[in-house]
Amino acid sequence: MTTVTAYLNPIDRDGLLKFAAAGKADPSRRGTNKVRTILEGKYRSLSYVGDHQPVVVDEPLHLFGDNTAPAPGEIVLSALGGCLAVGITAVATWKQVKLSHLEIFMEGDIGNPAAWGAGGAEMLPPLMGFQALRVKVAIEGEATREQLDEIVQHANLYSPVANSMRNPIPMTIALA
C-alpha cells in the first residue's frame, strides 16, 4: 500500500530568509497598509485595498443591515485568520516542515449595547469590542503534533494582527 500526500503550495523559502535577514538587520523597518472605505448606503461599505476587488462589509438584518456581506467584526476575525495562516506557513517553511492541511476556526464574543454610540448604553471603551477570542487550528504536515503546535504557538506570538488585537495601539481619527 502506498500513501500519497499532497502538500500545500509552498512559499519561497530563500525569499523568506532574505526578508527575515533584512528585519533582523533593521528591526525598526515598517510598512504602511492603506485602505479606502466608501459607504454605499445603509451599513454596506466597500473597502479598496490596492488593485484588488473591494472588501464588502455589511451588518446582519437584526442590526439593520441587509446581510449582503460579513459584518465588520467578522472581517476582523478574517484578518486574524489570514495573518495566522501566513505566519504558520512562514514558520513551517523556516523550519522546513511541509504542510498538507491548514484550517483556522475563530470565534469572538462581541456585543453592541452602546448601539455604536447612537443612544445605547453608556460604556467605557474597554467594555466594547471583542471581549474574548477563541482560535482553533487544524494542521497537518510532516511533523509531530508537538512540532506542529510549536509552529502554531510561535506564529501566534509573532502575528502582527494578533498582536494588534492583544495590545493597545495609538489611534487617531480626524476629518479628511
C-alpha positions in Angstrom: 0.0 0.0 0.0 1.3 3.5 -0.9 0.2 6.7 0.8 0.2 9.8 -1.3 0.2 13.1 0.5 -0.5 16.4 -1.4 1.3 19.4 0.1 0.1 22.9 0.2 1.7 25.2 -2.4 4.9 26.3 -0.6 6.3 29.8 -0.4 9.7 30.9 -1.5 12.0 29.9 1.4 15.0 31.8 0.1 12.9 34.9 -0.2 11.6 34.4 3.3 15.1 34.0 4.7 16.2 37.2 2.9 13.1 39.1 4.2 13.9 37.8 7.8 17.6 38.8 7.5 16.5 42.4 6.5 14.2 42.6 9.5 17.0 41.3 11.8 19.4 43.9 10.4 16.9 46.7 10.9 14.2 45.8 13.5 12.7 49.3 13.1 11.5 48.5 9.5 7.8 49.3 9.0 5.4 49.5 6.1 2.1 51.2 5.9 -1.2 49.5 5.0 -3.7 51.8 3.2 -7.4 51.1 2.7 -10.1 53.5 1.5 -13.7 52.7 2.5 -16.8 54.1 0.8 -20.3 53.7 2.2 -22.8 52.6 -0.4 -25.9 53.0 1.8 -27.4 51.7 5.0 -24.4 49.8 6.5 -22.9 48.3 3.3 -19.5 49.6 2.5 -16.7 48.8 0.1 -13.1 48.9 1.2 -10.5 49.3 -1.5 -7.0 47.8 -1.0 -4.5 48.3 -3.8 -5.7 46.9 -7.1 -7.9 44.2 -5.5 -11.6 43.8 -5.7 -13.2 45.7 -2.8 -13.8 44.0 0.5 -17.5 44.3 1.1 -18.8 44.9 4.7 -22.5 44.9 5.8 -24.4 44.2 9.0 -26.9 41.4 9.6 -30.6 42.1 9.4 -31.0 42.2 13.2 -28.5 45.1 13.2 -30.4 47.0 10.4 -28.2 46.0 7.6 -29.1 43.9 4.5 -26.8 40.9 5.4 -25.2 41.1 2.0 -21.6 40.6 3.3 -19.8 39.8 6.5 -20.1 42.2 9.5 -17.0 44.4 10.5 -16.2 42.0 13.4 -16.3 39.0 11.1 -13.9 40.9 8.8 -11.6 41.5 11.8 -11.6 37.7 12.5 -10.9 37.1 8.9 -7.9 39.3 9.1 -6.7 37.4 12.2 -7.2 34.1 10.5 -5.4 35.2 7.4 -2.5 36.6 9.4 -2.2 33.5 11.5 -2.2 31.4 8.3 0.6 33.5 6.8 2.6 33.2 10.0 2.1 29.5 10.4 3.1 29.0 6.7 6.2 31.1 7.2 7.3 29.4 10.4 6.7 25.9 8.9 8.7 27.0 5.8 11.5 28.3 8.0 11.6 25.0 10.0 11.3 23.1 6.7 8.1 21.4 7.6 5.8 20.6 4.6 2.1 21.3 5.4 -0.7 19.3 3.8 -3.6 21.0 5.6 -4.2 24.2 7.4 -7.6 25.4 8.6 -8.2 28.0 11.3 -11.5 28.4 13.2 -12.2 31.6 15.0 -14.9 32.8 17.4 -15.1 36.2 19.1 -17.6 37.3 21.7 -18.8 40.8 20.8 -21.8 42.9 21.7 -23.1 46.3 20.8 -25.3 47.5 23.7 -23.9 51.0 23.1 -25.6 50.9 19.6 -22.4 52.4 18.1 -22.8 55.4 20.5 -26.1 56.3 19.0 -28.1 56.5 22.2 -27.4 53.0 23.6 -25.8 52.0 26.9 -23.1 54.3 28.2 -19.9 52.2 28.1 -16.2 52.6 28.6 -14.0 51.6 25.6 -12.5 48.5 27.3 -16.1 47.1 27.7 -16.8 47.4 23.9 -15.5 45.3 21.1 -14.4 41.7 21.4 -14.3 40.5 24.9 -12.9 37.0 24.2 -11.4 35.3 21.2 -11.0 31.6 20.6 -8.9 30.2 17.8 -8.5 26.5 16.9 -6.0 25.4 14.3 -6.4 22.2 12.3 -3.0 21.5 10.8 -1.3 18.5 9.2 2.2 18.1 7.8 5.4 16.3 8.0 5.9 16.8 11.8 4.7 15.5 15.1 1.7 17.1 16.8 4.1 18.7 19.3 6.2 20.2 16.5 3.0 21.5 14.7 1.8 23.0 18.0 5.2 24.7 18.4 4.9 26.2 14.9 1.4 27.5 15.6 2.3 29.0 19.0 5.4 30.6 17.5 3.4 32.1 14.7 0.8 33.4 17.1 3.4 35.1 19.2 4.8 37.0 16.2 1.4 37.6 14.3 1.1 41.4 13.6 -2.7 41.2 13.6 -2.9 39.0 16.7 -0.6 41.4 18.5 -2.6 44.4 17.3 -5.7 42.8 18.9 -3.9 41.8 22.1 -2.1 45.1 22.7 -3.4 48.7 22.9 -2.3 50.8 19.9 -2.4 54.6 19.4 -5.2 55.6 17.1 -6.2 59.0 15.7 -9.3 59.9 13.8 -9.9 63.3 12.2 -12.0 64.8 9.4 -10.3 64.5 5.9 
